[in-house]
Amino acid sequence: MRLNVPKSVAAMVRRQKKLQKAFVDLVESATPREKVAPKPRKPAQPRLVENTSFGSNPGHLRMMTYVPTGLPPSAPLVVVLHGCGQTAKDFDDGSGWSRLARQHGFALLYPEQRSSNNPNGCFNWFRPSAVARDRGETGSIRQMIDTMVEAHGLSTDNIFIMGLSAGGALAAAALAAYPDIFKAGAVVAGLPVGGARDAMNALNIMHNGVAKAPDEWAQLVYQAAPEGQDWPRISIWQGRDDNVVHQKNADALVIQWLAVHGLLDGKAKPVAYGRSDGYVWHDADGAIKVEYAVMDGLGHGLPIKAGEGQAMPYMLPGDLHLPSLLVESWGLDVAEGKRKVA
């Protein structure tokens, strides 16, 4: 049964409901609401992870690592050494090494200097006790590598090292001390092995270089690892406009390692790196053993490319991204399809 309601009454009811709703809205708008605090965001996980248990640590360095999720067994390892005034995080942010590790499937080890060892954050490449085999800073790096290999099942046949400035000098010293560990290395704005004996001597050599006969340079490498026979490949990079480390040091590094590899009489093959020229020397089997490039327009720092690295002090934009080039030249991208991780 339908109830017949006069139109005037129905209209009155509708108006009453509207007034009631308007009153409720007015009261609610005038009543301060308790603010609901936003849920706190979880802090972003740091990309690099510190490992504090890796042996006796004779050089008192920090061990920072990056291991991509899902890294398969027998993956390569790249050791990266920062320059003065930098941290491992600084270097990784600027260079993009962790992005490359994730893309191509390899692990990263970032030894980091402590201010208690050197107030400028420099590796002590100029102290003989810091770069001797199984002693000092090179000894710490060796222990870090052993820990990484065991913990993550990494390949012992594909371990590489690179460094910038003081880190470059230490990388060269590590190649000399451990030719049985490293397959190849890269030295950027670095110095020859054994060229300096103390801090004052190091500053003089950085600015002016030092002259030695090729055999003298080679002997300094041989003395670092008397049992060494199969010496690793080395890539040497220098900025033509570097006003911190003189180009004479890069020239001395080339002479030193050509002598070590017995290639002083070898023919240099010219190659192009972006807009700059370089040279490579091959052994009798056709393998590159020494590589040298002086980068036009580059000051003291690592050459990076927009979109692949981040410009910051000592990370210098240009037409070449050196970490990417090293990944390619070291063959870290050859098995990309097998090693690629999420």
FIPA-964573 format. One record per residue: x, y, z of N, C-alpha, C in turn. Coordinates in steps of 0.1 Angstrom, whole numbers, padded with zeros to 4 digits, always signed. Example, Ala and Ser with C-alpha at 12.3 -4.5 7.8 and 13.67 -1.06 7.14 Angstrom:
2
+0132-0057+0078+0123-0045+0078+0132-0033+0078;+0128-0022+0071+0137-0011+0071+0129+0000+0079;
***
This chain:
342
+0008-0012+0000+0000+0000+0000+0009+0012+0000;+0006+0021-0009+0014+0033-0010+0008+0045-0002;+0016+0051+0006+0011+0062+0013+0011+0075+0005;+0000+0082+0004+0000+0094-0004+0003+0106+0006;+0015+0112+0003+0019+0123+0011+0018+0136+0003;+0011+0146+0009+0010+0158+0002+0024+0164-0003;+0024+0170-0015+0037+0175-0020+0043+0185-0011;+0035+0193-0004+0041+0203+0004+0048+0197+0016;+0042+0186+0021+0049+0179+0033+0062+0173+0028;+0062+0166+0017+0074+0159+0011+0085+0169+0009;+0081+0181+0004+0091+0191+0001+0097+0196+0014;+0089+0197+0025+0093+0202+0038+0103+0192+0044;+0100+0179+0042+0109+0168+0047+0123+0169+0040;+0122+0171+0027+0135+0172+0020+0143+0184+0024;+0137+0195+0027+0144+0207+0031+0150+0205+0045;+0142+0198+0053+0147+0195+0067+0160+0186+0067;+0159+0176+0058+0171+0168+0057+0183+0176+0052;+0181+0185+0042+0192+0193+0037+0198+0202+0048;+0188+0208+0056+0193+0217+0067+0201+0209+0077;+0196+0196+0080+0203+0188+0090+0217+0185+0085;+0218+0181+0072+0231+0178+0067+0241+0190+0067;+0235+0202+0063+0243+0214+0063+0248+0217+0077;+0239+0215+0088+0243+0217+0101+0255+0208+0106;+0253+0195+0102+0264+0185+0105+0277+0189+0099;+0276+0193+0086+0289+0197+0079+0295+0209+0086;+0286+0219+0090+0292+0231+0097+0299+0227+0110;+0292+0219+0118+0298+0215+0130+0311+0208+0128;+0312+0198+0119+0324+0191+0116+0335+0200+0111;+0332+0210+0103+0342+0218+0098+0348+0227+0109;+0340+0230+0119+0344+0239+0130+0351+0231+0141;+0350+0218+0141+0357+0210+0151+0370+0206+0146;+0381+0209+0153+0395+0205+0149+0396+0190+0150;+0401+0185+0139+0403+0170+0138+0417+0167+0143;+0418+0156+0149+0431+0151+0154+0439+0147+0142;+0451+0153+0141+0459+0150+0130+0465+0136+0131;+0465+0129+0120+0470+0115+0120+0485+0116+0115;+0494+0113+0123+0508+0114+0119+0511+0104+0108;+0518+0108+0097+0521+0099+0087+0530+0088+0092;+0528+0076+0086+0537+0065+0090+0551+0068+0087;+0560+0066+0096+0574+0069+0094+0580+0060+0083;+0587+0066+0074+0593+0058+0063+0605+0051+0068;+0606+0039+0063+0618+0031+0067+0630+0037+0060;+0641+0039+0068+0653+0045+0062+0658+0036+0051;+0663+0043+0040+0668+0035+0029+0680+0027+0033;+0680+0015+0028+0692+0007+0031+0704+0012+0024;+0715+0013+0031+0727+0017+0024+0731+0007+0013;+0736+0013+0002+0740+0004-0009+0753-0004-0005;+0762+0002+0001+0774-0005+0005+0773-0010+0019;+0777-0022+0022+0776-0028+0035+0790-0030+0041;+0792-0027+0053+0805-0028+0060+0806-0042+0066;+0818-0048+0064+0821-0061+0070+0833-0058+0080;+0831-0061+0093+0841-0058+0103+0849-0070+0107;+0846-0081+0101+0853-0094+0105+0859-0100+0093;+0871-0096+0090+0878-0102+0078+0893-0105+0081;+0897-0107+0093+0911-0110+0095+0917-0101+0105;+0930-0101+0106+0938-0092+0115+0938-0078+0111;+0935-0075+0098+0934-0061+0093+0947-0053+0096;+0959-0057+0091+0971-0050+0095+0972-0035+0090;+0964-0032+0080+0964-0018+0076+0953-0009+0082;+0945-0015+0091+0934-0008+0098+0924-0001+0089;+0921-0007+0078+0911-0002+0068+0897-0006+0071;+0887+0001+0065+0873-0004+0066+0871-0012+0053;+0862-0022+0055+0858-0031+0044+0844-0028+0040;+0842-0022+0029+0828-0019+0024+0826-0027+0011;+0814-0033+0010+0811-0043-0001+0798-0040-0007;+0796-0045-0019+0784-0045-0026+0783-0058-0034;+0772-0066-0030+0770-0079-0036+0756-0079-0042;+0754-0078-0055+0740-0078-0060+0732-0090-0056;+0719-0088-0054+0710-0099-0050+0710-0109-0061;+0711-0122-0057+0710-0132-0067+0723-0134-0075;+0734-0130-0070+0747-0132-0077+0750-0146-0077;+0753-0152-0089+0755-0166-0090+0769-0169-0086;+0772-0182-0083+0786-0186-0079+0796-0183-0090;+0808-0182-0085+0820-0179-0094+0819-0166-0102;+0812-0156-0096+0812-0143-0102+0825-0136-0100;+0828-0126-0109+0840-0119-0107+0840-0109-0095;+0851-0104-0091+0852-0094-0081+0860-0082-0086;+0856-0070-0083+0863-0058-0087+0866-0050-0074;+0878-0047-0071+0883-0040-0060+0885-0025-0064;+0878-0016-0057+0879-0002-0061+0885+0007-0049;+0895+0014-0052+0902+0022-0043+0900+0037-0045;+0894+0044-0035+0891+0058-0037+0903+0067-0036;+0902+0080-0039+0913+0089-0038+0912+0097-0025;+0921+0106-0023+0922+0114-0011+0909+0123-0010;+0904+0124+0003+0893+0132+0005+0880+0126+0001;+0880+0113-0003+0868+0106-0007+0865+0095+0003;+0853+0090+0003+0849+0078+0009+0845+0067-0001;+0843+0055+0003+0838+0045-0006+0825+0049-0012;+0816+0054-0004+0803+0059-0008+0804+0070-0019;+0813+0079-0016+0815+0090-0026+0819+0084-0039;+0828+0075-0039+0834+0070-0052+0823+0062-0059;+0815+0054-0051+0805+0046-0058+0794+0055-0063;+0790+0065-0056+0779+0074-0061+0784+0081-0074;+0796+0085-0074+0801+0092-0086+0804+0084-0098;+0810+0072-0095+0815+0063-0106+0804+0054-0112;+0794+0051-0104+0784+0042-0109+0788+0027-0109;+0798+0024-0102+0803+0010-0102+0792+0000-0097;+0784+0004-0087+0774-0006-0082+0763-0008-0093;+0760+0002-0101+0750+0000-0112+0756-0010-0122;+0769-0009-0125+0775-0018-0134+0776-0033-0128;+0778-0033-0115+0779-0047-0109+0765-0053-0109;+0755-0046-0107+0741-0051-0108+0738-0055-0122;+0742-0047-0132+0738-0050-0146+0746-0062-0151;+0758-0063-0148+0766-0074-0154+0769-0086-0145;+0766-0085-0132+0767-0096-0123+0781-0098-0118;+0786-0089-0110+0799-0091-0103+0798-0084-0089;+0807-0088-0080+0808-0082-0067+0818-0070-0066;+0815-0061-0057+0824-0050-0055+0830-0050-0041;+0843-0047-0040+0849-0045-0027+0855-0031-0027;+0852-0023-0017+0857-0010-0015+0864-0009-0002;+0877-0011-0002+0885-0007+0010+0884+0008+0012;+0883+0012+0025+0882+0026+0028+0892+0030+0039;+0898+0041+0036+0908+0046+0046+0902+0053+0058;+0908+0052+0069+0904+0058+0081+0912+0071+0084;+0905+0081+0090+0912+0094+0092+0924+0092+0103;+0922+0081+0111+0933+0079+0121+0945+0073+0114;+0944+0068+0102+0956+0063+0094+0962+0075+0086;+0953+0083+0081+0958+0094+0072+0947+0106+0073;+0951+0117+0079+0941+0128+0081+0934+0133+0069;+0941+0131+0057+0935+0135+0044+0927+0124+0037;+0926+0113+0044+0918+0102+0038+0925+0095+0027;+0938+0097+0026+0946+0091+0015+0951+0077+0019;+0952+0068+0010+0959+0055+0012+0974+0058+0013;+0981+0051+0021+0995+0054+0024+1004+0046+0014;+1002+0049+0001+1010+0042-0009+1024+0044-0009;+1029+0055-0002+1043+0059-0002+1050+0053+0010;+1044+0045+0019+1051+0039+0030+1054+0024+0026;+1066+0021+0026+1070+0007+0022+1062-0004+0031;+1061+0000+0044+1054-0010+0053+1039-0011+0050;+1033-0002+0043+1019-0002+0040+1016-0009+0028;+1026-0012+0019+1023-0018+0006+1030-0031+0004;+1037-0036+0014+1044-0049+0013+1034-0060+0013;+1038-0071+0006+1029-0083+0006+1026-0088+0020;+1012-0089+0022+1007-0094+0035+1010-0086+0047;+1013-0073+0044+1015-0063+0055+1007-0051+0052;+1005-0043+0062+0999-0030+0060+0986-0030+0052;+0984-0019+0044+0971-0018+0037+0969-0028+0026;+0980-0032+0019+0978-0043+0009+0975-0056+0016;+0980-0058+0028+0977-0070+0035+0962-0071+0039;+0957-0059+0043+0943-0058+0046+0934-0061+0034;+0938-0056+0023+0930-0058+0010+0930-0073+0007;+0942-0079+0009+0943-0094+0006+0933-0101+0015;+0932-0098+0028+0923-0105+0037+0908-0102+0033;+0905-0090+0029+0892-0087+0024+0888-0095+0012;+0897-0096+0003+0894-0105-0009+0892-0119-0005;+0900-0125+0003+0898-0138+0008+0884-0140+0014;+0880-0130+0022+0867-0131+0029+0856-0131+0019;+0857-0122+0009+0847-0120-0001+0845-0133-0009;+0857-0139-0013+0856-0151-0022+0850-0162-0014;+0853-0164-0001+0848-0175+0007+0833-0173+0010;+0829-0161+0013+0815-0158+0017+0806-0159+0006;+0810-0155-0006+0801-0154-0018+0804-0164-0029;+0814-0173-0027+0817-0182-0038+0822-0176-0050;+0830-0165-0049+0834-0158-0061+0846-0165-0068;+0848-0161-0080+0859-0167-0088+0872-0162-0084;+0882-0171-0082+0895-0166-0079+0904-0163-0091;+0898-0166-0103+0905-0163-0116+0901-0150-0122;+0891-0143-0116+0886-0131-0122+0885-0120-0111;+0896-0116-0106+0897-0105-0096+0904-0094-0102;+0898-0082-0101+0904-0070-0107+0905-0059-0097;+0913-0049-0100+0915-0037-0091+0917-0025-0099;+0911-0014-0094+0913-0001-0100+0913+0010-0088;+0920+0021-0091+0920+0031-0081+0923+0045-0087;+0920+0055-0080+0922+0069-0084+0932+0076-0075;+0942+0083-0080+0951+0091-0073+0959+0082-0063;+0958+0085-0050+0964+0077-0040+0959+0063-0041;+0946+0061-0044+0941+0048-0046+0946+0041-0059;+0950+0049-0069+0956+0044-0081+0970+0039-0078;+0978+0047-0070+0991+0043-0066+0991+0030-0058;+0981+0029-0049+0979+0017-0041+0975+0005-0050;+0967+0008-0060+0963-0003-0069+0975-0009-0076;+0984+0000-0081+0996-0004-0087+1005-0012-0078;+1006-0008-0065+1013-0015-0055+1007-0029-0053;+0994-0030-0053+0987-0043-0050+0989-0052-0062;+0989-0047-0074+0992-0055-0086+1006-0061-0085;+1016-0053-0080+1029-0058-0078+1031-0068-0067;+1024-0066-0056+1025-0075-0045+1017-0088-0047;+1007-0087-0055+0998-0099-0056+0995-0102-0071;+1006-0105-0079+1003-0109-0093+0996-0123-0094;+0996-0130-0083+0989-0143-0083+0974-0142-0080;+0970-0130-0076+0956-0128-0072+0948-0120-0083;+0955-0109-0088+0948-0100-0097+0950-0104-0112;+0939-0104-0119+0940-0107-0134+0944-0094-0141;+0939-0083-0137+0942-0070-0144+0939-0059-0134;+0944-0047-0137+0941-0035-0129+0942-0022-0137;+0936-0012-0131+0937+0001-0138+0941+0012-0128;+0950+0021-0132+0956+0031-0124+0952+0044-0130;+0945+0053-0123+0940+0066-0128+0947+0077-0119;+0955+0085-0126+0962+0096-0119+0971+0090-0108;+0977+0079-0110+0985+0072-0100+1000+0075-0101;+1007+0066-0095+1022+0068-0094+1029+0054-0095;+1041+0054-0099+1048+0041-0101+1051+0034-0088;+1052+0021-0088+1055+0013-0077+1069+0016-0071;+1070+0019-0058+1083+0021-0052+1089+0034-0055;+1082+0044-0061+1088+0056-0064+1090+0065-0052;+1082+0064-0042+1084+0072-0030+1086+0064-0018;+1093+0070-0008+1096+0063+0005+1090+0069+0017;+1085+0081+0016+1078+0088+0027+1069+0099+0022;+1062+0106+0031+1052+0116+0027+1058+0128+0019;+1069+0133+0024+1075+0145+0018+1081+0141+0004;+1087+0129+0003+1092+0124-0010+1080+0122-0019;+1069+0118-0014+1057+0115-0022+1052+0128-0028;+1051+0139-0020+1046+0152-0026+1055+0157-0037;+1068+0155-0035+1077+0160-0045+1075+0152-0058;+1074+0139-0057+1072+0131-0069+1059+0133-0076;+1048+0135-0068+1035+0139-0074+1036+0151-0083;+1043+0161-0079+1044+0173-0086+1055+0174-0097;+1065+0166-0095+1077+0167-0104+1080+0153-0111;+1075+0142-0106+1079+0129-0112+1093+0126-0106;+1098+0114-0110+1111+0109-0107+1116+0100-0118;+1129+0102-0120+1135+0094-0132+1143+0082-0127;+1141+0071-0133+1148+0059-0130+1150+0051-0143;+1160+0043-0144+1161+0035-0156+1150+0024-0156;+1146+0019-0168+1136+0009-0169+1138-0003-0160;+1151-0008-0160+1154-0019-0152+1152-0016-0137;+1155-0004-0132+1153-0001-0118+1138-0001-0115;+1130+0005-0124+1116+0005-0121+1111-0010-0121;+1115-0018-0130+1110-0032-0130+1114-0039-0117;+1127-0037-0112+1131-0044-0100+1123-0040-0088;+1117-0028-0087+1109-0024-0076+1096-0033-0076;+1091-0036-0088+1079-0045-0089+1083-0060-0085;+1094-0064-0091+1099-0078-0088+1101-0080-0073;+1107-0070-0066+1109-0071-0052+1097-0073-0044;+1086-0067-0049+1073-0068-0042+1068-0082-0041;+1070-0090-0051+1066-0104-0052+1076-0112-0059;+1087-0117-0051+1098-0124-0057+1094-0136-0065;+1083-0142-0062+1079-0154-0069+1070-0151-0081;+1067-0139-0083+1058-0135-0094+1063-0139-0108;+1055-0144-0116+1059-0147-0130+1049-0143-0140;+1036-0146-0137+1025-0142-0147+1020-0129-0142;+1025-0118-0147+1022-0104-0143+1009-0100-0149;+1000-0093-0141+0987-0089-0146+0988-0078-0156;+0977-0077-0164+0975-0066-0173+0973-0053-0165;+0978-0042-0171+0976-0029-0164+0972-0018-0174;+0962-0010-0170+0957+0001-0178+0961+0014-0170;+0967+0023-0177+0971+0036-0170+0965+0048-0177;+0958+0056-0168+0950+0067-0173+0955+0080-0167;+0956+0090-0175+0961+0103-0169+0954+0115-0176;+0950+0125-0169+0945+0137-0174+0956+0146-0179;+0954+0151-0191+0964+0160-0196+0965+0173-0188;+0953+0177-0182+0953+0189-0175+0954+0187-0159;+0959+0176-0155+0960+0172-0141+0971+0181-0135;+0967+0189-0125+0977+0197-0118+0980+0192-0104;+0976+0180-0101+0979+0174-0088+0990+0163-0090;+0988+0154-0099+0998+0144-0102+1003+0146-0116;+1016+0149-0117+1023+0152-0130+1022+0140-0139;+1021+0143-0152+1020+0132-0162+1033+0124-0163;+1044+0129-0158+1057+0121-0157+1055+0108-0149;+1046+0109-0140+1043+0097-0132+1036+0086-0140;+1027+0090-0148+1020+0080-0157+1030+0075-0167;+1039+0083-0172+1049+0078-0182+1059+0068-0175;+1062+0071-0162+1071+0062-0155+1064+0049-0152;+1051+0049-0149+1043+0037-0148+1043+0028-0160;+1042+0035-0172+1042+0027-0184+1055+0021-0186;+1066+0028-0184+1080+0022-0186+1082+0011-0176;+1077+0013-0164+1079+0003-0153+1072-0011-0157;+1060-0010-0162+1052-0022-0165+1056-0028-0179;+1060-0019-0188+1066-0025-0200+1078-0033-0198;+1086-0028-0188+1099-0036-0185+1095-0049-0177;+1085-0048-0169+1081-0060-0161+1076-0071-0171;+1068-0066-0181+1063-0076-0191+1073-0079-0202;+1085-0073-0202+1094-0076-0213+1090-0070-0226;+1083-0058-0226+1078-0053-0238+1084-0039-0241;+1095-0036-0236+1101-0023-0239+1104-0021-0254;+1107-0032-0260+1110-0031-0275+1097-0035-0283;+1086-0037-0276+1074-0040-0283+1068-0028-0290;+1060-0031-0300+1054-0020-0308+1041-0016-0302;+1040-0002-0300+1028+0003-0294+1017+0005-0305;+1005+0000-0303+0994+0001-0312+0985+0013-0308;+0984+0023-0317+0975+0034-0313+0960+0030-0313;+0953+0036-0303+0939+0033-0302+0932+0047-0298;+0919+0048-0300+0912+0060-0297+0903+0057-0285;+0903+0067-0275+0894+0066-0264+0886+0079-0264;+0874+0078-0269+0866+0091-0271+0873+0100-0280;+0876+0112-0276+0883+0122-0284+0898+0121-0282;+0903+0112-0273+0917+0112-0269+0924+0099-0275;+0937+0100-0276+0944+0089-0282+0951+0081-0271;+0954+0069-0273+0961+0060-0264+0969+0050-0271;+0975+0041-0264+0983+0030-0270+0981+0017-0262;+0983+0006-0268+0983-0007-0262+0995-0015-0267;+1000-0023-0258+1011-0032-0261+1007-0046-0259;+1009-0055-0269+1005-0069-0268+1017-0078-0265;+1015-0089-0259+1025-0099-0257+1026-0108-0269;+1035-0118-0269+1037-0127-0281+1024-0134-0285;+1015-0136-0275+1002-0143-0278+0991-0134-0283;+0994-0121-0284+0985-0112-0289+0976-0106-0278;+0979-0109-0265+0971-0103-0254+0976-0090-0250;+0967-0081-0247+0971-0067-0243+0976-0069-0228;+0988-0063-0226+0994-0063-0213+0995-0049-0207;+0998-0039-0215+0999-0026-0210+0990-0017-0219;+0983-0008-0213+0974+0002-0219+0976+0015-0213;+0977+0026-0222+0980+0039-0217+0972+0049-0225;+0966+0058-0217+0958+0069-0224+0960+0082-0216;+0963+0093-0223+0963+0106-0217+0951+0113-0223;+0942+0117-0214+0929+0122-0218+0929+0137-0219;+0926+0142-0231+0926+0156-0234+0914+0163-0226;+0918+0174-0220+0908+0182-0212+0904+0176-0198;+0911+0166-0194+0908+0159-0181+0918+0165-0171;+0912+0169-0159+0920+0173-0148+0924+0161-0139;+0924+0164-0126+0927+0153-0117+0914+0146-0112;+0911+0135-0118+0899+0128-0114+0896+0116-0124;+0885+0110-0121+0880+0099-0129+0871+0104-0140;+0874+0100-0153+0865+0104-0164+0852+0096-0163;+0841+0104-0162+0827+0098-0162+0819+0104-0173;+0808+0098-0176+0799+0103-0187+0785+0105-0181;+0779+0116-0185+0766+0119-0180+0756+0108-0183;+0748+0105-0172+0739+0094-0173+0745+0081-0168;+0758+0080-0167+0764+0068-0162+0771+0070-0149;+0775+0083-0146+0781+0086-0133+0775+0099-0129;+0780+0104-0117+0775+0116-0111+0787+0126-0109;+0786+0138-0114+0796+0147-0113+0798+0152-0099;+0810+0152-0094+0813+0156-0080+0828+0158-0080;+0834+0163-0069+0848+0165-0069+0855+0152-0072;+0865+0153-0082+0873+0142-0087+0865+0132-0096;+0853+0135-0099+0845+0128-0108+0841+0137-0120;+0849+0136-0131+0849+0147-0141+0842+0143-0153;+0831+0149-0157+0823+0146-0169+0831+0148-0182;+0829+0139-0191+0835+0140-0204+0828+0131-0214;+0836+0127-0224+0829+0119-0235+0832+0104-0233;+0838+0100-0221+0841+0086-0219+0838+0083-0204;+0832+0071-0202+0829+0066-0188+0839+0055-0186;+0849+0058-0178+0860+0048-0176+0855+0035-0170;+0847+0035-0159+0842+0022-0154+0836+0013-0164;+0827+0019-0173+0821+0011-0183+0831+0005-0193;+0841+0013-0196+0851+0009-0205+0859-0003-0199;+0862-0002-0186+0869-0013-0179+0861-0025-0179;+0848-0024-0176+0839-0036-0177+0841-0043-0190;+0841-0036-0201+0842-0042-0214+0856-0047-0217;+0866-0040-0213+0880-0044-0217+0884-0056-0208;+0879-0057-0196+0882-0068-0187+0873-0080-0190;+0864-0079-0199+0855-0090-0202+0844-0093-0192;+0841-0083-0184+0830-0086-0174+0816-0086-0180;+0815-0081-0193+0802-0082-0199+0801-0093-0209;+0811-0102-0210+0810-0112-0220+0799-0122-0217;+0799-0126-0204+0789-0136-0200+0777-0129-0193;+0774-0118-0198+0763-0110-0192+0750-0117-0191;+0747-0125-0201+0734-0132-0201+0734-0143-0190;+0745-0148-0186+0745-0158-0176+0746-0152-0162;+0753-0141-0161+0756-0135-0148+0746-0124-0144;+0738-0119-0153+0729-0108-0150+0720-0111-0138;+0719-0101-0129+0711-0103-0117+0700-0093-0117;+0691-0095-0107+0680-0086-0106+0684-0073-0101;
***
